Amino acid sequence: MAPESTTPESSTGVYPEIRFADGRVFHRGDPVTLADAQILLNDGIADGVVEVGSFLRVEPDLLIIEPPEADPGA
């Protein structure tokens, strides 16, 4: 029996929206997998839209881009 995950995950494995921690929308539209969201985040960093060191926080049906100074364990 596999251990239960403590990370909230989308019930479908895809996320229709990615937001910045301050509430601004980064991506809304076709749902993306977590792997695709990481690529979008990396592209945003490369384009200067997202701060270097930012990371994704997984919430049910939503991904949030946290700034580098945020506590990843919170």
C-alpha positions in Angstrom: 0.0 0.0 0.0 1.5 3.4 -1.0 1.9 6.1 1.6 -0.5 9.0 1.4 0.9 12.1 0.0 0.9 15.2 2.2 1.0 17.5 -0.8 -2.4 18.7 -2.0 -2.9 17.7 -5.6 -5.5 18.4 -8.3 -8.0 15.7 -8.4 -7.4 15.5 -12.2 -3.6 15.9 -12.2 -3.9 19.1 -14.2 -4.2 22.7 -13.1 -6.3 25.3 -15.0 -4.7 28.3 -13.3 -1.3 29.5 -12.0 -1.3 32.7 -9.9 1.4 34.8 -8.3 1.3 34.8 -4.5 -0.1 38.4 -4.7 -3.1 37.2 -6.7 -2.1 38.2 -10.2 -2.8 35.6 -12.8 0.3 34.0 -14.5 -1.6 31.4 -16.6 -5.2 30.7 -17.1 -6.6 28.6 -19.9 -5.8 25.1 -21.0 -5.0 23.0 -17.9 -1.4 22.1 -17.5 0.4 19.3 -15.6 2.8 20.1 -12.8 5.7 19.4 -15.1 4.3 21.8 -17.8 3.8 24.4 -15.1 7.4 24.1 -14.1 8.4 24.7 -17.7 6.2 27.8 -17.8 7.8 29.0 -14.6 11.3 28.5 -16.0 10.3 30.4 -19.2 8.8 33.2 -17.0 12.1 33.5 -15.1 14.1 33.5 -18.4 11.8 36.2 -19.8 12.2 38.3 -16.7 8.5 38.0 -15.7 9.1 35.9 -12.7 11.8 36.5 -10.1 14.8 34.1 -10.0 14.4 31.7 -7.1 10.6 31.7 -7.2 8.9 28.3 -6.8 5.5 26.6 -7.2 3.3 25.9 -4.3 0.7 23.2 -5.0 -2.8 23.8 -3.8 -6.0 21.8 -4.8 -6.8 22.9 -8.4 -4.4 25.8 -8.3 -0.6 26.5 -8.5 0.8 29.5 -6.8 4.2 31.1 -7.7 5.8 32.0 -4.4 8.7 34.6 -4.3 12.2 33.4 -3.4 11.9 34.8 0.2 8.8 32.7 1.0 9.1 29.7 3.3 8.6 26.6 1.2 7.6 24.6 4.3 4.8 27.0 5.2 
